Amino acid sequence: MEYVLAHQGGWDEFLMFALPIAIAIGAVKFAERRGAKKRSELEEAKPRDN
């Protein structure tokens, strides 16, 4: 396996750099969507005093 990932023109180094960043961005977007959904659910459940 080391032979396959050893100096393959730079694409393997790029993946080692880009993959953790992509995972972090995905996690942040997931958390934002989940938070927005929770926020809207809480606002819908809140009684209105008008």
N, C-alpha and C positions, 0 to 999 in steps of 0.2 A: 504494500500500500504506500509506503514511503516513496517508492520509485515513481509512482503515478503522480504524487503531489510535489515532487522535487523539481523546481525551476521549470515550469511549463510555460514560459513566456510571460510570466507575471500574472496570469489570471488567477492562480491559486493564492497569491499574496493579496490580490484585490478582493477575493472572496473572504479571506480571513479578516480583512478590514471592513468590508461592506456588510457582511452578514450580521454581525452584532449591532451595527447601526440600524439596519433594516428591521431587526427584531425589536429594538428599542422604540423606533418610530411606530411600528405596529402596535406595541403595547400601550404607548401614549394615546394613539388614536382610539384604541379599544376602550381605554379608561375614560376618555372624553365622551365617547358615545354613551357609555354606561352611566356616567355622571349626569349627562343631559337628560337621559331617559328617567333616571331617578328623580331629578329636579322637577321635571314636568309632572311626574306622578304625584310628588308631594304638593305641588301647586294646585293640581286638580282636586286633591283630597282636602285642601285647606278650606275651612268655611269662610265665606265672604261676608264682611260686615258693611253692607251698604244700606 
